[in-house]
Amino acid sequence: MLKFRSFLDTPNKRKAFRNTLLLIPGIAGDFVIHSDIVRNGFLMRVLTKADRVYLIVIALLICSSLLHVFLDLYNRSDRSRHHPLNGLVQALEVALVFVGIIIITSTLIDKSPTALLTGLGASAAVLMLIFKDSILGFVSGSVLIRNNMIRIGDWIQMPDGSANGTVEEITLNTVKVRNWDNTISTIPPYTLINTTFKNWRGMQESPGRRVDKMIRIDVSSLQICTEDMIRSICTRIPLMADYTVAAGEVLPTNTELYRVYIERYLRSHHAVVQELDMIIAQREVDQVGLPIEVYFFLGDKVWNEYERLQSDIFDHLMAMAGEFGLKLYQLQFKEGAGLKHLETDNDYP
């Protein structure tokens, strides 16, 4: 019983039953007009046209209500996220209004609707201009949905910064995006077709979210490790306890040991997705030090937790650099000289 009442809530909300009941006065009026009560021929024609116009308007309202009932029921299903029909329903409503105007006009002037449509053929260019945005929106929305470029719930980002948030609604003329600051951006569908935008759905559906950062090392702190240094590092740092250098091998540098430690630390971290790529690599030295790229994926993709986790990880990695005799590179200002005299803490160009 409760499910039946819940099912009836949607037609009641969209006034489908009320609009259907409004047909009764029109049908009753038609019987009265064509009875012996109305004898004046001119009055009968006027009342007949008024009654037909009334019935046409009510029929349009019923069709509109049924379309929205169907849309509401469809939006409750999971399929609506992948294939939203808001734009299609709006296009059908526009078509209903257009057809209704044609039928009402033909009723009032006693002309066939076909004759009016034939006459409107010459005005097609004007109609195309009037409904240009609706036509472009409908076509663009269909392309977006058919090619699975965007769904309700997707996180999208526009390159000009006009939108960066979650898609809440896709309609005939607009795509509504709730940005992360809770502002609302509305984007015409054809803008998404004509320009590039970033859809983060792939990240949201993947096992992890990528982290790709650089740790910049002061080149002057690079050195070849001695055997005593290696033994000291292996003693002080548990993750390096089983590190050994085979007899006859060249002794490693402290940056090599640091890269080994970074990988072992990430391999042991509970938040790092081990099945996805992990790259710890030295990049080309430039004017701001020796970059060590740290590339991995975190399992927690929620924004605040993702930022917290990666901050904690890199805080630890940068703090541990000193344990390997390394210094982090940073620019320093000559005291009292301001921005004009910029110098670094080493002589590397």
Solvent accessible surface area in square Angstrom, and as a share of the most:
residue,aa,sasa,rsa
1,M,162,0.72
2,L,140,0.70
3,K,177,0.75
4,F,118,0.49
5,R,139,0.51
6,S,54,0.35
7,F,108,0.45
8,L,50,0.25
9,D,83,0.43
10,T,3,0.02
11,P,13,0.08
12,N,86,0.44
13,K,140,0.59
14,R,78,0.28
15,K,102,0.43
16,A,7,0.05
17,F,96,0.40
18,R,127,0.46
19,N,7,0.04
20,T,65,0.38
21,L,112,0.56
22,L,59,0.30
23,L,47,0.23
24,I,106,0.54
25,P,75,0.47
26,G,1,0.01
27,I,87,0.44
28,A,49,0.38
29,G,21,0.20
30,D,52,0.27
31,F,146,0.61
32,V,71,0.41
33,I,12,0.06
34,H,105,0.47
35,S,41,0.26
36,D,107,0.56
37,I,132,0.67
38,V,18,0.10
39,R,196,0.72
40,N,87,0.45
41,G,39,0.38
42,F,136,0.57
43,L,84,0.42
44,M,54,0.24
45,R,142,0.52
46,V,69,0.40
47,L,63,0.32
48,T,15,0.09
49,K,52,0.22
50,A,57,0.44
51,D,16,0.08
52,R,130,0.47
53,V,33,0.19
54,Y,77,0.29
55,L,46,0.23
56,I,32,0.16
57,V,60,0.34
58,I,7,0.04
59,A,45,0.35
60,L,42,0.21
61,L,76,0.38
62,I,26,0.13
63,C,53,0.32
64,S,28,0.18
65,S,8,0.05
66,L,100,0.50
67,L,34,0.17
68,H,43,0.19
69,V,17,0.09
70,F,106,0.44
71,L,13,0.06
72,D,25,0.13
73,L,59,0.30
74,Y,34,0.13
75,N,60,0.31
76,R,147,0.54
77,S,48,0.31
78,D,120,0.62
79,R,149,0.54
80,S,7,0.04
81,R,128,0.47
82,H,70,0.31
83,H,66,0.30
84,P,5,0.03
85,L,40,0.20
86,N,20,0.10
87,G,14,0.13
88,L,77,0.38
89,V,3,0.02
90,Q,63,0.28
91,A,23,0.18
92,L,76,0.38
93,E,41,0.19
94,V,55,0.31
95,A,48,0.37
96,L,46,0.23
97,V,88,0.50
98,F,64,0.27
99,V,75,0.43
100,G,1,0.01
101,I,98,0.50
102,I,15,0.07
103,I,63,0.32
104,I,34,0.17
105,T,52,0.30
106,S,6,0.04
107,T,24,0.14
108,L,92,0.46
109,I,89,0.45
110,D,108,0.56
111,K,121,0.51
112,S,60,0.39
113,P,57,0.36
114,T,96,0.56
115,A,56,0.44
116,L,40,0.20
117,L,91,0.45
118,T,104,0.60
119,G,52,0.50
120,L,51,0.25
121,G,48,0.46
122,A,99,0.77
123,S,39,0.25
124,A,48,0.37
125,A,80,0.62
126,V,87,0.50
127,L,46,0.23
128,M,114,0.51
129,L,132,0.66
130,I,113,0.58
131,F,70,0.29
132,K,101,0.43
133,D,73,0.38
134,S,24,0.15
135,I,66,0.33
136,L,74,0.37
137,G,1,0.01
138,F,73,0.31
139,V,81,0.47
140,S,9,0.06
141,G,8,0.07
142,S,38,0.25
143,V,37,0.21
144,L,0,0.00
145,I,32,0.16
146,R,164,0.60
147,N,86,0.44
148,N,63,0.32
149,M,66,0.30
150,I,0,0.00
151,R,39,0.14
152,I,42,0.21
153,G,25,0.24
154,D,5,0.03
155,W,18,0.06
156,I,0,0.00
157,Q,60,0.27
158,M,9,0.04
159,P,99,0.62
160,D,111,0.58
161,G,60,0.58
162,S,61,0.39
163,A,1,0.01
164,N,48,0.25
165,G,0,0.00
166,T,42,0.24
167,V,1,0.01
168,E,71,0.32
169,E,54,0.24
170,I,3,0.02
171,T,18,0.10
172,L,7,0.03
173,N,66,0.34
174,T,49,0.28
175,V,0,0.00
176,K,69,0.29
177,V,0,0.00
178,R,95,0.35
179,N,20,0.10
180,W,104,0.37
181,D,104,0.54
182,N,107,0.55
183,T,71,0.42
184,I,77,0.39
185,S,17,0.11
186,T,84,0.49
187,I,10,0.05
188,P,45,0.28
189,P,0,0.00
190,Y,63,0.24
191,T,39,0.23
192,L,2,0.01
193,I,65,0.33
194,N,112,0.57
195,T,65,0.38
196,T,110,0.64
197,F,38,0.16
198,K,107,0.45
199,N,43,0.22
200,W,63,0.22
201,R,33,0.12
202,G,52,0.50
203,M,29,0.13
204,Q,69,0.31
205,E,115,0.52
206,S,34,0.22
207,P,87,0.55
208,G,1,0.01
209,R,21,0.08
210,R,133,0.49
211,V,2,0.01
212,D,64,0.33
213,K,81,0.34
214,M,88,0.39
215,I,3,0.02
216,R,78,0.28
217,I,0,0.00
218,D,2,0.01
219,V,38,0.22
220,S,80,0.52
221,S,12,0.08
222,L,66,0.33
223,Q,80,0.35
224,I,102,0.52
225,C,1,0.00
226,T,70,0.41
227,E,105,0.47
228,D,90,0.47
229,M,49,0.22
230,I,15,0.08
231,R,138,0.50
232,S,47,0.30
233,I,4,0.02
234,C,20,0.12
235,T,116,0.67
236,R,118,0.43
237,I,8,0.04
238,P,114,0.72
239,L,61,0.30
240,M,0,0.00
241,A,67,0.52
242,D,104,0.54
243,Y,36,0.14
244,T,111,0.64
245,V,44,0.25
246,A,58,0.45
247,A,110,0.85
248,G,87,0.83
249,E,108,0.49
250,V,135,0.78
251,L,56,0.28
252,P,9,0.05
253,T,41,0.24
254,N,0,0.00
255,T,5,0.03
256,E,67,0.30
257,L,1,0.00
258,Y,0,0.00
259,R,59,0.21
260,V,41,0.23
261,Y,7,0.03
262,I,0,0.00
263,E,72,0.32
264,R,70,0.26
265,Y,36,0.14
266,L,0,0.00
267,R,109,0.40
268,S,70,0.45
269,H,31,0.14
270,H,165,0.74
271,A,13,0.10
272,V,8,0.04
273,V,17,0.10
274,Q,65,0.29
275,E,149,0.67
276,L,51,0.26
277,D,94,0.49
278,M,27,0.12
279,I,77,0.39
280,I,28,0.14
281,A,22,0.17
282,Q,88,0.39
283,R,101,0.37
284,E,154,0.69
285,V,47,0.27
286,D,48,0.25
287,Q,123,0.55
288,V,46,0.26
289,G,1,0.01
290,L,1,0.01
291,P,5,0.03
292,I,0,0.00
293,E,20,0.09
294,V,0,0.00
295,Y,41,0.16
296,F,0,0.00
297,F,35,0.14
298,L,0,0.00
299,G,34,0.32
300,D,50,0.26
301,K,57,0.24
302,V,96,0.55
303,W,116,0.41
304,N,104,0.53
305,E,56,0.25
306,Y,17,0.06
307,E,68,0.31
308,R,119,0.43
309,L,15,0.08
310,Q,11,0.05
311,S,51,0.33
312,D,68,0.35
313,I,0,0.00
314,F,11,0.05
315,D,86,0.45
316,H,60,0.27
317,L,0,0.00
318,M,79,0.35
319,A,78,0.60
320,M,32,0.14
321,A,1,0.01
322,G,51,0.49
323,E,69,0.31
324,F,1,0.00
325,G,36,0.35
326,L,8,0.04
327,K,132,0.56
328,L,62,0.31
329,Y,22,0.08
330,Q,111,0.49
331,L,83,0.41
332,Q,80,0.36
333,F,114,0.48
334,K,98,0.42
335,E,173,0.78
336,G,86,0.82
337,A,27,0.21
338,G,45,0.43
339,L,146,0.73
340,K,184,0.78
341,H,105,0.47
342,L,92,0.46
343,E,83,0.37
344,T,43,0.25
345,D,56,0.29
346,N,19,0.10
347,D,150,0.78
348,Y,88,0.33
349,P,123,0.77
